[in-house]
Amino acid sequence: MMRAIASKLIMIAAALVMLFAVTGCSGQPLSTREKGTGIGTLAGAATGAIIGAAVGAPGAGAAIGGALGAGGGFLLGNAMQNQQVQTQQTQTQIESQQREIERQRREIEGLKQQQETE
């Protein structure tokens, strides 16, 4: 029985490794959302397999845990990615405003110099 459990866990782990290998071949770095989903899936599958092994169904436990972990990981990764996008937009606005302030400062200095020469 332990041999069957170990063999199922190895198959699940191999399937997850292949899934990540195929995803990694896309050429694009993983987004925060994708990383969260992957980590959640792995953590959920591992936890589910452990709990499932205690009740005699490690494969089912891993599948259920993986699905729940993927959902939770997606939600967390999505929230983090949205926060990163918002932070980046705010930073872009700040930089734009700083450039405008600097432009206006130079214009004021130019007007002061022009007024002094008159």
QUIRA-V72052 format. One record per pair of residues at least 6 apart in sequence whose ideal C-beta (glycine too) atoms are under 6 Angstrom apart, sorted by sequence separation. I is the first residue (numbers start at 1). GAP is how many residues later the second one is. D is the distance in Angstrom with one decimal. If there is no record, write none. Layout:
# QUIRA-V72052
i=I gap=GAP d=D
i=I gap=GAP d=D
This chain:
# QUIRA-V72052
i=52 gap=6 d=4.2
i=52 gap=8 d=5.6
i=49 gap=9 d=4.7
i=52 gap=9 d=1.8
i=51 gap=10 d=5.1
i=49 gap=12 d=5.4
i=48 gap=13 d=4.0
i=49 gap=13 d=3.9
i=48 gap=14 d=4.7
i=48 gap=16 d=5.3
i=45 gap=17 d=4.6
i=48 gap=17 d=1.9
i=47 gap=18 d=5.0
i=45 gap=20 d=5.3
i=44 gap=21 d=4.0
i=45 gap=21 d=3.6
i=44 gap=22 d=5.0
i=44 gap=24 d=5.2
i=41 gap=25 d=5.1
i=44 gap=25 d=1.8
i=43 gap=26 d=5.2
i=41 gap=28 d=5.1
i=40 gap=29 d=4.1
i=41 gap=29 d=4.2
i=40 gap=30 d=5.4
i=40 gap=32 d=5.0
i=37 gap=33 d=5.4
i=40 gap=33 d=1.8
i=39 gap=34 d=5.5
i=37 gap=36 d=4.6
i=36 gap=37 d=4.4
i=37 gap=37 d=4.5
i=9 gap=40 d=5.7
i=36 gap=40 d=4.9
i=37 gap=40 d=5.7
i=36 gap=41 d=2.0
i=33 gap=44 d=4.2
i=32 gap=45 d=5.2
i=33 gap=45 d=4.9
i=5 gap=48 d=5.7
i=32 gap=48 d=4.9
i=33 gap=48 d=4.7
i=32 gap=49 d=4.0
i=8 gap=50 d=5.7
i=12 gap=50 d=5.1
i=31 gap=50 d=5.9
i=8 gap=51 d=4.6
i=5 gap=53 d=5.1
